[in-house]
Amino acid sequence: MQELWQKRVQKHVQEQVKYLRLVFNDHFVIAIIFLLGALGYTYANAVKGIVNPQVWWMKPGLSLVLLATVSFGRLATLLKEADHVFLRPKESDLVWYLKAARLYSSWLPLIAIGFITLLLAPLLLITKTWSSWNFIFLLWTLLAIKDRRFTMQLQQWYQANQRQKGWFMWFLIDWLVIASQLYQWVNLVGFVIALISAYYQRQQLGKIQKTQLFDWLQAVSDEDSRIGRIYRLYNLFTDVPGLSSQVKRRRYLDGLLKLIAIRPANTYLYLYTRGFLRGTEFSGLYLRLVLLGGIILCFSHLWWLSFALGCLLIYLVGFQLLPFYNQYDQIIFTHLYPVAPASQMHAFKQLLRTLLLVQATFFSIILLVTLGVTVEVGLSIVGLFGLVIGFIQVYLPNRLSA
């Protein structure tokens, strides 16, 4: 089992490095650097601009952010579909394999918890009711909660009939324990509860592993789901062989398809539009980035920073949607369409132009609401729409033909 785990984790890391090199290409890295710099500047100004740090909703809101942080990361077992047949005779040795998987799965949540905790530190310190020593209790409490969640996930694989029971109760307990760390007079109580629950669940897991059989099919299914989510993220940047995407009917969006005239010239436009509306990958990416961009712009009160962020987000959305152009190249029927090949590029430009114009309009409305009607805001709006035109007419054809 030890040799099997080492081989699998080595192969898994090699695959992740291969795709991460494609994801974090030169253009994307430069965009991320500018975006993080702008976000950091905006966040610093927002913290300095807080007039009343004792408002009642601040600590409960921060506790929800920390609860979402501790929910990041799942147990990576790297189990394969055939394991429930070939590894079943070695189930007695599976405990060591799962311990190694648990250790490997812990480093990414640990980094996320540490980073978010440090990021929220200024907001907690300005309340004047929090000291730097409280970070130790908070960090260990979050780690204990994450450890207990890993343990409970393993327990579910040994007790299929207990799956999904009591999840809301534990969700509420985790929130209360995390919230207790933000108040000095109860932070020690929450810390002790987190440690005791983590230790108790570990003891329970040891007993269960000696008496219960491992649910191979469910564990493999959960691992396939976890890997699928990662590869769907990679698929937004590059082609991932063998990846199947989800499609939803979404009848409520059929009215948008009726706006496309039924004629041969619009064949690809109808295909791209319908695929975008029904697919979950690119439409979800578009909505998340647009909404995130809108939220960021709401907290930016400098016109030049809002303009720079708006341009960067429009470029990011357009750049991330470029792989959608080749979405149907592997389908033989698209090559039988009785339309000119140039119509594919024209249709994709139409779709992307519409999406980016909607995004630019949305950002423009936010700029007008937050900054008012000024010459600078007007020039920023013109610049956003100018970027859309330049991206569609100049960058898009050159990028796809390269």
C-alpha positions in Angstrom: 0.0 0.0 0.0 2.9 2.4 0.8 4.4 1.8 -2.7 1.0 2.2 -4.4 0.3 5.5 -2.6 3.8 6.9 -3.5 3.3 6.0 -7.2 -0.1 7.5 -7.4 0.7 10.7 -5.6 3.8 11.2 -7.8 1.7 10.7 -10.9 -1.0 13.0 -9.6 1.5 15.8 -8.8 3.0 15.5 -12.2 -0.5 15.9 -13.8 -1.3 18.9 -11.7 2.0 20.6 -12.5 1.4 20.0 -16.2 -2.0 21.7 -16.2 -1.0 24.5 -13.8 1.7 25.5 -16.2 -1.0 25.9 -18.9 -3.4 27.7 -16.5 -0.9 30.2 -15.2 0.5 31.4 -18.5 2.1 34.8 -19.0 -1.1 36.7 -19.7 -3.0 35.3 -16.8 -0.2 35.7 -14.3 0.2 39.4 -15.3 -3.6 39.9 -15.0 -3.6 38.2 -11.6 -0.7 40.3 -10.3 -2.5 43.6 -11.2 -5.8 42.3 -9.8 -4.3 41.2 -6.5 -2.5 44.6 -6.2 -5.7 46.5 -6.9 -7.6 44.3 -4.4 -4.9 44.8 -1.7 -5.0 48.5 -2.2 -8.8 48.6 -2.1 -8.9 46.4 1.0 -6.3 48.5 2.8 -8.3 51.7 2.1 -11.5 50.0 3.1 -10.1 49.0 6.5 -8.8 52.5 7.1 -12.1 53.9 6.2 -14.1 51.9 8.7 -15.7 54.5 11.0 -17.4 52.2 13.6 -15.5 48.9 14.0 -17.8 47.9 16.8 -20.8 47.3 14.5 -22.7 44.2 15.5 -22.6 42.4 12.2 -18.8 42.6 11.7 -17.7 39.6 13.8 -20.6 37.3 12.7 -19.8 38.2 9.1 -16.1 37.4 9.6 -17.1 34.1 11.3 -19.0 33.1 8.1 -15.9 33.9 6.0 -13.8 31.7 8.3 -16.5 29.0 8.1 -16.3 29.0 4.3 -12.5 28.9 4.6 -12.5 25.8 6.7 -14.9 24.1 4.3 -12.2 24.5 1.5 -10.5 21.2 0.5 -11.7 17.6 0.4 -9.9 14.4 1.3 -7.9 13.3 -1.7 -7.7 9.5 -1.8 -6.6 9.1 -5.4 -8.6 5.8 -5.6 -9.4 4.4 -9.0 -12.6 2.7 -10.3 -10.9 -0.8 -10.4 -9.7 -0.5 -6.8 -12.9 -1.9 -5.3 -12.1 -5.2 -7.1 -8.3 -5.5 -7.0 -7.6 -3.8 -3.6 -10.5 -5.4 -1.7 -8.4 -8.3 -0.5 -5.9 -5.7 1.0 -8.5 -3.8 2.9 -6.8 -4.6 6.2 -3.8 -2.5 5.0 -6.0 0.4 3.8 -5.7 2.3 7.1 -2.1 3.2 6.3 -3.1 4.3 2.8 -5.9 6.6 4.2 -3.5 8.1 6.7 -1.1 9.0 3.9 -4.0 10.5 1.9 -5.1 12.5 4.8 -1.7 14.0 5.4 -1.3 14.8 1.7 -4.8 16.4 1.7 -4.0 18.7 4.7 -1.4 21.0 3.3 -3.7 23.0 0.9 -6.4 23.7 3.5 -3.6 24.6 6.0 -2.3 27.3 3.6 -5.8 28.6 2.9 -6.7 28.8 6.6 -3.4 30.6 7.4 -3.7 33.0 4.5 -7.4 34.0 5.2 -6.7 34.3 8.9 -3.8 36.8 8.3 -5.9 38.6 5.7 -8.7 39.2 8.2 -6.3 40.2 11.0 -6.6 44.0 10.4 -10.4 43.9 10.6 -10.2 42.0 13.9 -7.5 44.1 15.5 -9.3 47.4 14.8 -12.2 46.3 17.0 -9.9 46.9 20.0 -11.3 43.7 21.6 -8.8 41.3 20.0 -5.1 40.8 20.6 -2.4 39.1 18.6 -2.5 36.1 21.0 -6.0 35.3 19.9 -4.6 34.3 16.5 -3.1 31.2 18.1 -6.4 30.0 19.5 -8.2 30.9 16.2 -5.7 29.1 14.0 -5.7 25.9 16.1 -9.5 25.9 16.3 -9.8 26.1 12.6 -7.3 23.3 12.1 -9.1 21.1 14.7 -12.4 21.7 12.9 -10.8 20.7 9.5 -9.2 17.7 11.1 -12.6 16.6 12.5 -14.2 17.0 9.1 -11.6 14.8 7.4 -12.3 12.2 10.1 -16.0 12.3 9.6 -15.6 11.9 5.9 -13.6 8.7 6.5 -16.3 7.6 8.9 -19.0 8.0 6.2 -17.0 5.6 4.0 -17.1 3.0 6.7 -20.8 3.6 7.6 -22.8 4.1 4.5 -26.1 4.2 6.4 -24.8 7.2 8.4 -24.2 9.3 5.4 -25.4 12.9 5.4 -27.0 12.5 8.9 -26.4 15.4 11.3 -24.6 17.6 8.9 -26.6 20.7 9.7 -26.0 20.2 13.4 -22.2 20.1 12.8 -22.4 23.0 10.5 -24.1 25.1 13.2 -21.6 23.9 15.9 -18.7 24.8 13.7 -20.1 28.3 13.1 -20.7 28.8 16.8 -17.2 27.5 17.7 -15.5 29.8 15.1 -17.6 32.8 16.2 -16.6 32.2 19.8 -12.9 32.8 18.8 -13.8 36.4 17.9 -15.0 37.2 21.4 -12.4 37.0 24.2 -14.7 35.9 27.0 -15.6 32.6 25.2 -12.7 31.9 22.9 -11.2 29.4 25.2 -14.4 27.5 25.5 -14.7 27.2 21.7 -11.1 26.1 21.4 -11.6 23.3 23.9 -14.8 22.1 22.2 -13.0 22.0 18.8 -10.1 19.9 20.3 -12.3 17.5 22.2 -14.6 16.9 19.2 -11.6 16.3 16.9 -10.1 13.9 19.4 -13.4 12.1 20.0 -14.0 11.6 16.2 -10.5 10.2 15.8 -11.2 7.6 18.5 -14.5 6.7 16.9 -12.8 6.3 13.6 -10.3 3.8 15.1 -13.1 1.7 16.4 -15.1 1.8 13.2 -12.2 0.8 11.1 -11.8 -2.4 13.1 -15.5 -3.4 12.9 -16.9 -2.0 9.6 -16.2 -2.7 6.0 -15.0 0.1 3.7 -17.5 1.4 1.2 -15.2 1.3 -1.9 -17.8 2.3 -4.4 -18.8 5.5 -2.5 -15.2 6.4 -1.8 -14.3 6.0 -5.5 -17.3 8.0 -6.5 -16.4 10.9 -4.2 -12.8 10.9 -5.5 -14.0 11.0 -9.1 -16.3 13.9 -8.2 -13.4 15.8 -6.6 -11.0 15.2 -9.5 -13.8 16.2 -11.9 -14.2 19.6 -10.3 -10.5 20.2 -10.6 -10.3 19.2 -14.2 -13.4 21.3 -15.1 -11.5 24.2 -13.7 -8.5 23.4 -15.8 -10.8 22.9 -18.8 -11.6 26.7 -18.7 -8.0 27.3 -19.7 -6.9 24.3 -21.8 -8.3 21.1 -23.2 -8.6 18.2 -20.8 -8.9 14.8 -22.5 -11.8 12.7 -21.5 -13.6 15.3 -19.5 -17.4 15.4 -19.8 -19.2 18.6 -18.9 -22.7 19.0 -17.3 -25.6 20.3 -19.3 -28.8 21.7 -17.9 -32.1 22.3 -19.8 -32.8 25.9 -18.5 -36.1 26.4 -20.2 -36.4 29.9 -18.7 -33.7 31.0 -21.0 -35.3 29.8 -24.2 -36.6 33.3 -24.9 -33.1 34.5 -25.6 -32.7 31.9 -28.3 -35.8 33.2 -30.1 -33.9 36.5 -30.6 -31.7 34.7 -33.2 -33.2 34.7 -36.7 -33.6 31.2 -38.1 -31.4 31.3 -41.2 -28.2 29.4 -42.4 -25.9 32.2 -41.6 -26.8 32.0 -37.9 -26.2 28.2 -37.5 -23.0 28.6 -35.4 -24.5 31.5 -33.5 -27.4 29.4 -32.4 -25.1 26.5 -31.5 -22.7 28.7 -29.5 -25.6 30.6 -27.8 -27.5 27.4 -26.9 -24.3 25.7 -25.7 -23.4 28.7 -23.5 -26.8 28.9 -21.9 -27.2 25.2 -21.2 -23.6 24.4 -20.3 -22.4 24.9 -16.7 -18.7 25.6 -17.2 -18.5 28.8 -19.2 -21.8 30.3 -18.2 -21.0 29.7 -14.5 -17.5 31.2 -15.1 -19.0 34.3 -16.8 -21.5 34.9 -14.0 -19.0 34.4 -11.2 -16.5 36.8 -12.7 -19.0 39.5 -13.6 -20.6 39.4 -10.1 -17.3 39.3 -8.4 -16.1 42.2 -10.5 -19.3 44.2 -9.6 -18.7 43.6 -5.9 -15.1 44.7 -6.2 -16.0 47.9 -8.1 -18.6 48.7 -5.4 -15.8 49.0 -2.8 -13.5 51.1 -5.1 -14.0 54.8 -4.7 -11.2 56.0 -7.0 -12.2 56.4 -10.6 -8.8 55.4 -12.0 -8.7 52.3 -9.9 -12.2 51.4 -10.8 -11.4 51.9 -14.5 -8.3 49.7 -14.2 -10.1 47.0 -12.4 -13.0 47.1 -14.9 -10.7 46.8 -17.9 -8.8 43.9 -16.2 -12.0 42.0 -15.4 -13.3 42.5 -18.9 -10.1 41.1 -20.3 -10.1 38.2 -17.9 -13.6 37.2 -18.9 -12.9 37.5 -22.6 -9.7 35.5 -22.2 -11.3 32.8 -20.1 -14.1 32.3 -22.7 -11.7 31.9 -25.7 -11.6 28.0 -25.3 -15.3 27.9 -25.9 -14.5 28.6 -29.6 -13.2 25.0 -30.0 -15.9 23.4 -27.9 -17.5 21.6 -30.8 -14.5 20.9 -33.0 -14.5 17.2 -32.0 -18.2 16.7 -33.0 -18.3 15.4 -36.5 -21.7 16.9 -37.3 -20.4 20.4 -37.1 -18.1 19.7 -40.0 -21.1 18.7 -42.1 -22.8 22.1 -41.7 -23.5 23.6 -45.1 -22.2 27.0 -44.1 -18.9 28.9 -44.8 -16.1 28.2 -42.4 -15.7 31.9 -41.7 -19.2 31.9 -40.2 -17.9 30.1 -37.1 -15.5 33.0 -36.3 -18.2 35.6 -37.0 -20.7 33.8 -34.8 -18.3 33.5 -31.9 -17.4 37.1 -32.2 -21.1 38.0 -32.0 -21.6 35.9 -28.9 -18.5 37.2 -27.1 -19.2 40.8 -28.1 -22.7 40.5 -26.6 -21.4 39.0 -23.3 -18.6 41.6 -22.9 -21.0 44.5 -23.7 -23.4 43.3 -21.1 -20.5 43.1 -18.6 -19.3 46.6 -19.6 -22.8 48.0 -19.2 -23.1 46.4 -15.8 -19.8 47.9 -14.7 -20.8 51.3 -16.1 -23.9 51.3 -14.0 -21.9 50.5 -10.9 -19.4 53.3 -11.6 -22.3 55.8 -12.1 -23.9 54.7 -8.8 -20.8 54.7 -6.7 -18.8 57.6 -8.1 -21.6 59.8 -9.6 -21.8 61.5 -13.0 -18.4 63.1 -13.6 -16.1 63.6 -16.6 -13.7 61.0 -15.3 -16.4 58.4 -14.9 -17.7 59.2 -18.4 -14.2 58.7 -19.9 -13.9 55.4 -17.9 -17.2 54.2 -19.4 -16.0 55.1 -22.9 -12.7 53.3 -22.2 -14.6 50.1 -21.0 -16.6 49.9 -24.2 -13.5 50.8 -26.3 -11.7 47.8 -24.7 -14.6 45.5 -25.7 -14.4 46.6 -29.3 -10.6 46.3 -29.4 -10.7 42.9 -27.8 -13.3 41.6 -30.3 -11.9 43.2 -33.4 -8.2 42.9 -32.8 -7.1 40.5 -30.1 -9.7 37.8 -30.6 -8.9 37.0 -34.3 -5.2 37.1 -33.7 -5.4 34.9 -30.7 -7.6 32.2 -32.3 -5.6 32.1 -35.5 -2.2 31.8 -33.6 
